[in-house]
Amino acid sequence: MSEPTAGETTAGAEDLAARYSRSMLGVFGAPQRVLVRGEGALVWDAQGREYLDLLGGIAVNALGHAHPSLVAAMTKQVESLAHVSNFFATPTQIELAETLLRLAEAPEGSGVFFTNSGTESNEAAFKLARRTERPRILALENAFHGRTMGALALTHKEAYRAPFEPLPGGVEFVPPNDTDALARALAPGDVGALFLEPIQGEAGVVPLDAEYLRAARELTAQHGTLLILDEVQTGIARTGHWFAHQGVDGVVPDVMTLAKGLGGGFPIGAVIAYGPRARALLQPGQHGTTFGGNPLGAAVALSVLGTIAEDDLLGNARRTGQHLADRILDLAATDPRVLGIRGEGLLRGIALADPVAPQVVSAALEAGFIINAANPCTLRLAPPLIITSDQLDAFVDALPGLLDAASAPADTEPAPTEKRS
């Protein structure tokens, strides 16, 4: 394990934080720490303190930090071509599109459009929905699809929407897991698309019922409505499947949106249009992007996908995710402050009895763990797919103390933890 570099001091960290506040727009608030390097599932801040990264950049760092295959792929590609305009194609772009279509089990006539982020993928999908020439689009209550204007119109949380209204129109929200409500909304036959997240991450890592997903597929097919699955957070092996919907028999979308784990930290996203009908909705000149699918991003994404397959990280996500779930359920049986755990694979929400999740997150950071509060009663974990059971055990073993610290007076420090290297 590498040692802290020279100059990693409290004074240096304070200086970096001050420079951040002077130079950056304040949309994210004050940073919790200034991180300077990482290795595997560990990161270090500007003071040389070590943390176990159980959030993975919010499900982005699929291979952890500084993974050798990702570094090698990026280095090799940047030595030849980093970027060309979309007037040209590159071998890496073509190979990545073919690989995604194969992993998605997409039928003949399907196609891929590359973007730079999840919200851009959903913007492109929003355009596909508009091209059906049907006036209505459905999304779910508690949905999160992004912050740009079209994606924001699909996002349910009022606090995100209100400052930017009027948003693009025609979007209606229906309750999740309510098949009757969905059937009523689709009945007039004028809905262009239904947007779903297989697991609603920002809502608290809440999976949609398998029966509901199957009903949504059947109903949308019956009414000629596009089923658009937002797999930005759940895709790329996060749930133990290449894409979360592949764990539900009979569910094949018309469109799927991706990003986050696809680049393992490099910004790249994708839209997969399943079959000729969806592919034909956007014609030449109707959409575009400058950086989407550039050779550097495509090479990195191919490395991520190849490493996941070669190292059986799909299996690791299933095994370690189940190990975490079992440990949390054992804890819940003896500690009433923990109610249980939701999610699949390595996208998990730990349900708390009291609304103390933000305080637990702060206590965890002090103790050397990076996690997230999806809502006041839910801790979200989305660690790198390379995480080990021993590393997850270190967090679960510490969780009762973190809950103690969350309810303790503000001047009480959580107990120090051992290194997790």
N, C-alpha and C positions, 0 to 999 in steps of 0.2 A: 504494500500500500504506500503510495507516495506521501511525502511529508508536506506540511504547510509551507508555502513559498515565503521568501523574505518579504517583509513589508506588510504582511497580513496582521494588522493591529487594530485595536479599538479606534485609535485616532484616524487610521486610514479608512475604516468603515464609516465613521461619522462624516468624513470629508466626502466620500462617495455618495452617501445619502443626501448631504446638503447639495452637492452638484446635481443630483437627480431632481430634487425639488425645484432648483433654479432653472433647469433646462427642459424638463418634460411637462407636457400638459397633465393636469392632475386628474385624469379620468380614472386612474386606478388607485388613487389615494397614496399614502406613504407606503413604500415597500417594506415588507416584514423583515427582510434581510437583503444584503447584497451578496449574491452568489458568484463565485469566481471560477469554480472548476468542479468536475464530477468524474466519477469512475464507477461503472456498473450502476448499482442502485443507490450509491452514496454521492453526496455533494458536500462542498465546503464553502463557507462564507468568507467574507473579507477579513474576518478575525481568526480564520483557521479552524473554526468550529465545524464538526462533522454532523451530518444529518442523514437519516435514512429516508429516501424519497419514496413515499408511499402514494404520491399523487401523479408522478410521471408527467409533469407539465400539463395536468388535466388530460390524461389518457393519450398523450402525444409521444413520449419517449419510450416507444415500444421495446427498444433494445437497451434501454438505460442510457447512460452517458458515456461518450467516447468509446463506443463499441468498435473494435478493430475493423470489422467488415464494413461498417458505415464509413469510417474514416478512410479506409483504403479505396472504397468506391468513389467517394467524393474527390479524393486526391487524384485518382487516375483520370476521372472524367474532366476535371477542371484543367488538366494538362493538355486536353485536346479541344473540347468545346464546352463552354459554360452556358451560352445562350445564343440562340438564333431567333429571328422573328418568325411569326406564324405564317410567313410566306413559304417557309421551308419545313420539311420533316427531318427527323433524325432517327437513327436505328434504335436508340434507347427509348424514345417516345413510342415508337411502333411496338417494340417488345413489351413495354409496360402496359399498353392498351390491350395487347393480346393476352398477357398474363392475367390482368384483371378480369377480362371476359371469361377466361377459363376458370378462374377461382370462383367467379360469380355464377358459373354454370348458365351463362346467358345463351339464349338460342341464336341460331344463324340469323344474320341481319341486324344484330345489336351493335352498339357503338359507344365510344367513350369521348367525353369532353373533359380536358384537364383544367383545373383552376389552381388557386393559391391558398385556399382556406375553406373551412366548412361553410361559412356564411356565403361565400361566393358560389359554392356548389349549390346551395339552396336558392340563391338568386337565379342561377341558370335553370334550376328545376321549376321555379316560379314562372319563368318565361315559357317553359314547356307547357305548363298548365294553362297559361294565357292563350297559347297557340291552339288549344282545343276549341277556342271560340265559344266556350261556355262561361257564363258570367260568375259562377260561384266556385269558391275554393274552400275546402274544409280542413281544419286543423283541430288539435285536441286542447282542451283546457289543461293548463299547467305545462304546455309545450314550450320548448326553447329551440329555435332554429337559427338564431344569429342576431346580429345588431345592425346590419345594413338595412336599408329601408324596406326592400321586399321581404327579406328574412325576418325583419322585425314585425312586419304585418302578420306573419305566421306565428309569432311568439306571443304567448298569452299574458305574461306578467305586465300588469298595468303600469308599474313603476318604470319599466323599460320603455313602454310605448308612449305614455302621456307627453313627455317633453318634445316629441317629434311628430305629433299628429298635425295635419291629416296624413295618414299612412295610405299606401296603395289599397284600394277598396276591393270589396267582393269576398273578403275572408270572413268565415264564420267559425265559431268554436263549438265543439260538441264534447260531452263528458267522456273520459276514457273508460274503456271496458263496459260501455253501455250499448249493446248491440241494437236495442230497440230505437234509441235516440239516433244512432247512425243510420238505421234503415229509414227512419222518417226524414232525415235530412237529405238522403240520396233520392228519395222517392220521386221528386219532380223531374228527375232526369236532366237537370241543367248544371250539375257539378262537374267541373273540369278535372279536379284532382282532390285526393285526400292525402294529407301529409301526416305521417306517423313516425315517432321514434319507438323502436321495439322496447327500449328501456328509457324512461324519461329521467335523464340524468340530473338536470337542474331542479326538477321537482322533488328530488330526494332519492334518486336511484330506484325508481318504481317501474317494474316490468309490466308491460301489457300482458293480459292473459292470453295463453295460446289459443283458446277458443275464440277470443275477440279478434286476434290477428287473422285466423282462418275465416271468420265471418266477414271481416273487412275485405279480404281478398275476394270472397264469393260475391258480396254485395257490389263492390266496385266493378267487378267483371260483368255482373248482371246489368248494370246501368251504363256501361261504357265509360266509366270514370277511371282516370289514372290512379293507381296506388303508388305513391311516392314514399319510400322508406328512407328516413334520415338516419344513416348509420355512421355519421361523423364521429360519434363517440363510441358506438358499439362495434364498429367494424374493425377489420385488420386484426383478427384473433383475440380481441379484447374479452370476449365471452367464452372462449374455448372453441368457437367456430370462426371460419374466416369472416363471416357476417352473421349477426345475431339471428336473422330470420331463418337461416339455414338449420337452426335447431327446432323449427316448427314445421312439421310436415304439411305440405300443401300450400305453403306461402311463397310465392315468387312475385316480386314487385314488377311494375312497369318501368319504374325509374328508381335508382338508388344513388344517394349522395354520400361522399366519403371525404375525409381529410385526416386530421389529427395523426393517428398512428401510421398512416401511409408513408410519411416521410421520416418517421422516427426522430423528428426535431427539425427537419428541413420543411419549409412551407410548401406543401403541395396538396391539392385536393382533386377530386374526380366526380363526374356524373356518369353513371352507366344507364343508357337507354336500352331497355330489353325489347328486342324485336323490331321489325321494320316500322310499325306504327309510331312508336315512341321516337325512334331515330329520325323519322321524317318530319317531326314537328318543327324543328329548327332548321331553316334553310340557310345557304351561304349568305353572309352579311348580316344576319339577324342577331348574332351574338359574337363575342370575341374576348380575348384577353392577351395582354402583352407577354406575361411571364409564364402562363400556364403550360405545363408539359415541357418546359425547357430541358435540354439534355442533362444538366446537372441535377435537377430535381428528379427526373426520370431515373437516372442512374442510382441515386440514393434510394428511391422507392423500390427499385428492383432488388437492391441489396437487402433492404428490410424484409421484403417478401421472401427472398431466397433464404435468409437466415432463420426466419420464423419456421419455414418448412424443414430446413436441414437440422436445426436444433430442437425440433419438436416443441416449439413454444406454444403451439395449440394445446398439446397435452399438458405442458407445464401450467398454462392458464387454468385448465380444468382441475388439475391435481392440487395446485397451491390455493386456488380459489375455494375449492371444497374444504381443504384443510383450514383455511381461515374461517369459513362458515361454521365448521364443526367446533373450532375453538371459541368462537363468539357465542354459539348456542350453549356450549358448556358454561361459559361465563354468565350468560343470561339466566341459567338455571340456579345460580347462587347469588347473583348480584342484581337486585331489582332495578338498579339504575340503567341496566342494559335490557332492552326489550327483545332484540333479535337482529337479524341481518337480511337484507334484500339484495337482489341482483344476480348476476351470473359470472362465472369465471373470475376475472380480476377487475370487474367493475362492481363495487360493493358499497352498500349504504348500511351503516350500523345505526339502528334505531335506538334512541335514548328516551328514557321516561320523562325527562325534564328538558326545557329549552336552553341547554347549556352548551350546545355544540360549538359556538364561537369561542367560548372560554376554554373548552377542551382543546381546540385547535391551537390556541395560544400556549396552553400548558404543554402540549405536545411539542411545539416548536422549541420551547425552552429545554425540553428533555431530549431533543435531537431527533424528532420525527416530523415529517412534512405530510400533513393531511389537510382536509378541506371540510368546511361546514356547508353542505348542500342546502340546508335549511336549519332553523334553530334546534331541531330535534334529530338531525341526521348527520353523521360523519361519513364523508365520501372518501373511499380509497380507490385509486386507479394506478397501481404501481407498475413499473416496467414488467414486461412479460418474462424477464429473466429472474424475477424475484424468487427467493428461496423460502421454504417453510420455516427455516430457522430465523430468517429476518422477520417474517410475519409473526412468529412466536414472540420475538422481542417486543413488538408493539402490543400484542394482546396481553403479555405479562405486565406491561407497563400501564395498561389502560385503567385498571382500578385506581392506581395512584394519580393518573391524569384527571380522572373524575373527582378524586379528593381535592386536587389542586384547583379544579374549576369552581368548586364551591367554597374554597378557603378565602380568607382575607387577601386583599390585593398584594400585600407585602410578603406573602408566604411563597417561597420558591419551591418548585417541584424537586424531588430528589434527583441527583445526577444519575445518568445511565451509563452503562459500560459501552465501549466502542462496539460497533456492529460490523466491522470489516471481516 
